[in-house]
Amino acid sequence: MSVSIINVDEKSKIPLYGVDFIGVIDRGTNVIEVKPITLCNLKCKYCFVSAGSYDTDFIVDPNYLLKKIRNMVEIKGHHKIEIHFAPYGEILLYPGLFDLIKELWNIKGIEIISLQTNGLLLNEDVIKQLEETKVTRINISLNSLNQEKANFLCNCENYNIEKLLNNILLLLSTQIDVLIAPVWFPGENDDDIEEIIKYVLKLRNKGFSEKKIQIGIQKYLIYKTGRKLKKIRPKGWDFFYKQLSMLEKKFKIKLKLGPQDFGIHKRKVVASLNLQKNDRIKLTIISKGRWKREYIGKLNNNFGIKVLLNYPIPQPEKLLGKEIEAKVIKANYKDNILTAYFSI
Ligand code: SF4
């Protein structure tokens, strides 16, 4: 299947706020979440955003992002800002990553730069660049230390656990902190989660501090448009936290991490349109989205909105540039994530 790639730069006029899968997400804290790419080298069976199989992928121009982030820091305040790269895809595939990180450090007030990765593209050279660009923390998704299980979950024959663990050791020899972030799939990787806890404890016993090597177990979440692991029924948050408490006691380790553990605190929301669910709004279709039913609408120079059609149309280009009236179906303005529905 051929995949097209859309470059999101200033000329594209695609706004960087409002759309969940590209640009910047502002949750009203000191953390600015950056989503510069939708390409992924995996197609994990559980991926809640179905990355790795989009019809159209997106890459955001680093200068365009930089301009937006500068403006956001100006409003949020030049102190204790964290830039967190968390794409719907794999960050190490982003061509402008290291240049962007270098430029970000020149913005007064940015004190932490962290990123999420599946870790498979790490190698000596990449780690050297991460070290040279002074990345603060890397979150690595690792759901099992068992090769077969990891292959199964990530839907990948070449997932090399041994190489990944060696690269984690290499990262730990730098100034970069590492957070292992397994997803717990009840009934599927229960033992694996315990093995990962033991692995982290072993590293701490070797002298790495609690800050240097962290563990953040994540709850398995299911979304309508995400991929789902067959036979796994996700449990409620109560069950999840009970399980973490049990493991905390068993292994004498802190597993319940909250915003305060990462220095996350409230800050001004940079921009909001105060849109409400069910509002009818006028917008211009500015771009195709990741799938045939999805588009990006433009509300103003700042704000975009994800637009879902009732069914895909045979010639998607026909909608580009059209002004339409759509119904808002999601308006979490604190998150700056907007979705509208348009029936043709
Ligand atoms: S879970 Fe992460 S690594 Fe796996 S397909 Fe999704 S974005 Fe890619």
Boltz pocket constraint, residues with backbone or C-beta under 6 A from the ligand:
constraints:
  - pocket:
      binder: B
      contacts: [[A, 40], [A, 41], [A, 42], [A, 43], [A, 44], [A, 46], [A, 47], [A, 48], [A, 49], [A, 50], [A, 51], [A, 52], [A, 87], [A, 88], [A, 89], [A, 90], [A, 118]]
      max_distance: 6.0
